[in-house]
Amino acid sequence: MNTKLYVLLAAGVLALSACKNESADAAADAAAATEQAADAAATAAATTGDAAATAADAAGDAASAAGDAAAATVDAAAAATGDAAAAAADATKDAAANVADAAKDATADAAGAVKDGAAKVEEAAKK
């Protein structure tokens, strides 16, 4: 926007300076300068439009990247949850195996104690 104002200001200054000079060449120069100023203003407007389009594209790309990052975060969280569930399942399986081993050992110890007790009862009965 500022570029347009400077271009139009320059065209106005050139046009005014041409009005003071009464020669035909000066008027032609002023007309050419005005035309160049108008072309420059058009170019500046096109450049501004291109820049706006580029900025909009960049904003769209940034939004897309943010969406991709959010999706990746969700995927990572799901994978971590799955890993945690697998680890919990393994820990539960290990704990169950430990409980089973402990129960087996306790049963064996109890059976041994019963056997020893029965042997003592039998020995006492023989006396």
C-alpha positions in Angstrom: 0.0 0.0 0.0 2.8 2.4 0.9 4.5 1.6 -2.4 1.4 2.7 -4.3 1.3 6.0 -2.5 4.9 6.8 -3.3 4.4 5.9 -6.9 1.4 8.1 -7.2 3.1 10.9 -5.4 6.1 10.7 -7.8 3.7 10.7 -10.7 1.9 13.8 -9.4 5.2 15.6 -8.8 6.4 14.8 -12.3 3.0 15.9 -13.7 3.1 19.2 -11.9 6.7 19.9 -12.9 5.7 19.2 -16.5 2.8 21.7 -16.3 5.2 24.5 -15.5 7.4 23.7 -18.4 5.6 24.8 -21.6 7.5 22.8 -24.1 5.9 19.8 -25.9 8.8 17.5 -24.9 8.2 18.2 -21.3 4.5 17.3 -21.6 5.4 14.1 -23.4 7.9 13.3 -20.7 5.3 13.9 -18.1 2.8 11.7 -19.9 5.5 9.0 -20.1 6.4 9.4 -16.5 2.7 9.1 -15.5 2.4 6.0 -17.6 5.5 4.5 -16.0 4.1 5.4 -12.6 0.8 3.7 -13.4 2.7 0.6 -14.6 4.7 0.6 -11.4 1.5 0.8 -9.4 0.0 -2.1 -11.3 3.2 -4.1 -10.8 3.2 -3.3 -7.1 -0.5 -4.3 -6.8 0.2 -7.6 -8.6 3.2 -8.2 -6.4 1.1 -7.5 -3.3 -1.5 -9.9 -4.6 1.1 -12.5 -5.2 2.5 -12.0 -1.7 -0.9 -12.3 -0.2 -1.5 -15.6 -2.1 1.9 -16.9 -1.0 1.1 -15.9 2.6 -2.2 -17.7 2.4 -0.5 -20.8 0.9 2.0 -20.7 3.7 -0.7 -20.4 6.3 -2.5 -23.4 4.7 0.8 -25.4 4.8 1.3 -24.5 8.4 -2.2 -25.6 9.3 -1.7 -28.8 7.4 1.6 -29.4 9.2 -0.1 -28.7 12.6 -2.7 -31.3 11.7 -0.1 -33.8 10.7 1.8 -33.2 14.0 -1.4 -33.6 16.0 -2.2 -36.9 14.1 1.4 -38.1 14.8 1.0 -37.2 18.5 -2.2 -39.2 18.6 -0.5 -42.2 16.9 2.4 -42.0 19.3 0.1 -41.8 22.3 -1.8 -44.9 21.0 1.4 -46.8 20.5 2.6 -45.8 24.0 -0.7 -47.0 25.4 -0.4 -50.3 23.6 3.2 -50.7 24.8 2.0 -50.0 28.4 -0.8 -52.5 28.1 1.6 -55.1 26.8 4.0 -54.4 29.7 1.1 -54.6 32.2 0.0 -57.9 30.7 3.6 -59.3 30.9 3.9 -58.2 34.5 0.5 -59.8 35.3 1.6 -63.0 33.7 4.9 -63.0 35.6 3.1 -62.3 38.9 0.6 -65.1 38.2 3.6 -67.5 37.5 5.2 -66.4 40.7 2.0 -67.0 42.7 1.6 -70.4 41.1 5.2 -71.3 42.0 4.7 -70.1 45.5 1.5 -72.1 45.9 3.2 -75.2 44.5 6.1 -74.7 46.9 3.7 -74.2 49.8 1.7 -77.3 48.9 4.9 -79.3 48.6 6.0 -78.1 52.0 2.6 -78.9 53.5 2.7 -82.3 52.0 6.1 -82.9 53.4 5.0 -81.7 56.8 1.9 -84.1 56.6 4.2 -86.9 55.6 6.6 -86.2 58.5 3.6 -85.9 60.9 2.2 -89.2 59.6 5.6 -90.9 60.0 5.8 -89.6 63.6 2.3 -90.8 64.3 3.2 -94.2 62.9 6.4 -94.4 64.9 4.5 -93.4 68.0 1.9 -96.0 67.4 4.6 -98.7 67.1 5.9 -97.9 70.6 
